[in-house]
């Protein structure tokens, strides 16, 4: 299992940062270099919570050692989110488009006000069940599971940090445009 942990601070008020993450996803894509596109599949509000499903298509190079095992599908995933504004949290679960049954990934982001700055604490975990890797010879599943987990583990935390940077840049640009 790989633990996911990323903390970032954005110099804007907490409710604004939270709403930007939740509601301005497509506006953030230009600031995220490892993302080619995001398609919002669904959004519904119920009992004070917002539920979203987004399909992500990442970019970046698959390492040479992993190319024989991994495909472009490893750079695409569907994210299931529950946004709870009452406690400024986001619970997320990711389903990869490759090895869907084998990869388990999820976590929670907490948005914490620190004056006019927002601390975002992202915590999660990812594990891969080698026995659920369909289409892979049994004697390779352990090795492949390790390669896939290593590859994905090195992508998730930087993507969380990059998204926070995107939110910061987006809000700075929006503030600058309003002051002109």
ZIFEN-V734913 format. One record per residue. N is the residue number from 1. RES is the residue in one small letter. PSI is psi in whole degrees, 0 to 359 (* if undefined). OMEGA is omega in whole degrees, -180 to 180 (none if undefined). Layout:
n:N res:RES psi:PSI omega:OMEGA
n:N res:RES psi:PSI omega:OMEGA
This chain:
n:1 res:x psi:140 omega:178
n:2 res:x psi:125 omega:176
n:3 res:x psi:144 omega:180
n:4 res:x psi:127 omega:-179
n:5 res:x psi:123 omega:178
n:6 res:x psi:131 omega:175
n:7 res:x psi:133 omega:176
n:8 res:x psi:155 omega:176
n:9 res:x psi:135 omega:179
n:10 res:x psi:126 omega:-173
n:11 res:x psi:54 omega:177
n:12 res:x psi:158 omega:-178
n:13 res:x psi:147 omega:-172
n:14 res:x psi:311 omega:-177
n:15 res:x psi:326 omega:178
n:16 res:x psi:316 omega:179
n:17 res:x psi:314 omega:-180
n:18 res:x psi:311 omega:-179
n:19 res:x psi:325 omega:179
n:20 res:x psi:313 omega:177
n:21 res:x psi:314 omega:-173
n:22 res:x psi:320 omega:-167
n:23 res:x psi:348 omega:-173
n:24 res:x psi:31 omega:-174
n:25 res:x psi:311 omega:-178
n:26 res:x psi:332 omega:176
n:27 res:x psi:342 omega:-178
n:28 res:x psi:343 omega:-175
n:29 res:x psi:318 omega:180
n:30 res:x psi:340 omega:-179
n:31 res:x psi:355 omega:-178
n:32 res:x psi:102 omega:-173
n:33 res:x psi:337 omega:-179
n:34 res:x psi:11 omega:-179
n:35 res:x psi:125 omega:176
n:36 res:x psi:319 omega:-180
n:37 res:x psi:161 omega:173
n:38 res:x psi:130 omega:176
n:39 res:x psi:124 omega:177
n:40 res:x psi:111 omega:-176
n:41 res:x psi:322 omega:178
n:42 res:x psi:157 omega:176
n:43 res:x psi:128 omega:176
n:44 res:x psi:148 omega:178
n:45 res:x psi:134 omega:-177
n:46 res:x psi:129 omega:177
n:47 res:x psi:43 omega:176
n:48 res:x psi:9 omega:178
n:49 res:x psi:156 omega:176
n:50 res:x psi:128 omega:180
n:51 res:x psi:125 omega:179
n:52 res:x psi:150 omega:172
n:53 res:x psi:123 omega:-177
n:54 res:x psi:139 omega:176
n:55 res:x psi:120 omega:-177
n:56 res:x psi:143 omega:173
n:57 res:x psi:108 omega:-176
n:58 res:x psi:171 omega:176
n:59 res:x psi:190 omega:179
n:60 res:x psi:166 omega:-175
n:61 res:x psi:136 omega:173
n:62 res:x psi:128 omega:-179
n:63 res:x psi:146 omega:-177
n:64 res:x psi:318 omega:-178
n:65 res:x psi:337 omega:-176
n:66 res:x psi:350 omega:-175
n:67 res:x psi:327 omega:-179
n:68 res:x psi:336 omega:-175
n:69 res:x psi:317 omega:-173
n:70 res:x psi:151 omega:178
n:71 res:x psi:179 omega:176
n:72 res:x psi:336 omega:178
n:73 res:x psi:333 omega:179
n:74 res:x psi:346 omega:179
n:75 res:x psi:11 omega:177
n:76 res:x psi:143 omega:-179
n:77 res:x psi:159 omega:175
n:78 res:x psi:133 omega:-177
n:79 res:x psi:130 omega:179
n:80 res:x psi:120 omega:-173
n:81 res:x psi:144 omega:169
n:82 res:x psi:114 omega:-179
n:83 res:x psi:123 omega:179
n:84 res:x psi:100 omega:-176
n:85 res:x psi:338 omega:-178
n:86 res:x psi:331 omega:177
n:87 res:x psi:14 omega:177
n:88 res:x psi:56 omega:178
n:89 res:x psi:158 omega:173
n:90 res:x psi:119 omega:172
n:91 res:x psi:131 omega:-175
n:92 res:x psi:150 omega:174
n:93 res:x psi:137 omega:-179
n:94 res:x psi:133 omega:172
n:95 res:x psi:116 omega:178
n:96 res:x psi:156 omega:180
n:97 res:x psi:349 omega:174
n:98 res:x psi:142 omega:-179
n:99 res:x psi:41 omega:-175
n:100 res:x psi:317 omega:-178
n:101 res:x psi:336 omega:-174
n:102 res:x psi:329 omega:-174
n:103 res:x psi:127 omega:176
n:104 res:x psi:120 omega:-176
n:105 res:x psi:130 omega:178
n:106 res:x psi:169 omega:180
n:107 res:x psi:196 omega:-176
n:108 res:x psi:138 omega:173
n:109 res:x psi:134 omega:177
n:110 res:x psi:129 omega:179
n:111 res:x psi:117 omega:-172
n:112 res:x psi:126 omega:179
n:113 res:x psi:130 omega:173
n:114 res:x psi:78 omega:-173
n:115 res:x psi:232 omega:178
n:116 res:x psi:13 omega:178
n:117 res:x psi:152 omega:178
n:118 res:x psi:128 omega:171
n:119 res:x psi:127 omega:176
n:120 res:x psi:117 omega:177
n:121 res:x psi:116 omega:179
n:122 res:x psi:123 omega:180
n:123 res:x psi:140 omega:178
n:124 res:x psi:187 omega:179
n:125 res:x psi:151 omega:176
n:126 res:x psi:136 omega:175
n:127 res:x psi:156 omega:179
n:128 res:x psi:126 omega:178
n:129 res:x psi:105 omega:-177
n:130 res:x psi:333 omega:-179
n:131 res:x psi:346 omega:-180
n:132 res:x psi:10 omega:-179
n:133 res:x psi:97 omega:-177
n:134 res:x psi:140 omega:176
n:135 res:x psi:11 omega:-180
n:136 res:x psi:130 omega:178
n:137 res:x psi:137 omega:-174
n:138 res:x psi:324 omega:-176
n:139 res:x psi:350 omega:178
n:140 res:x psi:351 omega:-172
n:141 res:x psi:319 omega:180
n:142 res:x psi:315 omega:179
n:143 res:x psi:315 omega:-179
n:144 res:x psi:318 omega:178
n:145 res:x psi:318 omega:179
n:146 res:x psi:316 omega:180
n:147 res:x psi:315 omega:-179
n:148 res:x psi:315 omega:-180
n:149 res:x psi:319 omega:178
n:150 res:x psi:315 omega:-179
n:151 res:x psi:309 omega:-178
n:152 res:x psi:320 omega:180
n:153 res:x psi:325 omega:179
n:154 res:x psi:348 omega:179
n:155 res:x psi:322 omega:-169
n:156 res:x psi:306 omega:-178
n:157 res:x psi:313 omega:177
n:158 res:x psi:325 omega:178
n:159 res:x psi:322 omega:176
n:160 res:x psi:316 omega:179
n:161 res:x psi:321 omega:180
n:162 res:x psi:323 omega:178
n:163 res:x psi:319 omega:177
n:164 res:x psi:318 omega:177
n:165 res:x psi:322 omega:177
n:166 res:x psi:318 omega:178
n:167 res:x psi:316 omega:180
n:168 res:x psi:312 omega:180
n:169 res:x psi:317 omega:180
n:170 res:x psi:313 omega:-179
n:171 res:x psi:322 omega:176
n:172 res:x psi:316 omega:180
n:173 res:x psi:318 omega:179
n:174 res:x psi:320 omega:179
n:175 res:x psi:318 omega:180
n:176 res:x psi:317 omega:-179
n:177 res:x psi:327 omega:179
n:178 res:x psi:333 omega:-176
n:179 res:x psi:353 omega:180
n:180 res:x psi:* omega:none
